[in-house]
Amino acid sequence: MKKVVKIVALSLWALPFMAGAQNLGYISNFIDDAKGILDQLVVFLIALAIVWFIWNVIKYAMSTEEDGKDKAKSQMIWGIIAIAVIVSIWGLVGLLQNIFGVDTDSAQTVNTLLPKR
């Protein structure tokens, strides 16, 4: 009897979620919002890496001691590496999207995963 009560209680608890699964609009909105935030984050990281590189170029040019120049030079190299890594990962994601035919213009692709009625 206890098992039956637990199953009925769990079923009644899950009913609102099953009804909400019929409307995928909130999932599409969530995916659109997440994509927008990630796109802005990538642009921000590239801008930050470029500013870091330029700042170290200025430090290198203005430094008079050899230790300061070496430190600024190594930081410039890390800035170039950061820019290259960010842009290459961005390009790799774009390449994979093209290969697998992922449409990034709209999040309505979630609806294509559902069986046709």
Helices and strands as residue ranges (DSSP letters): H 2-20, H 25-62, H 66-100, G 107-113
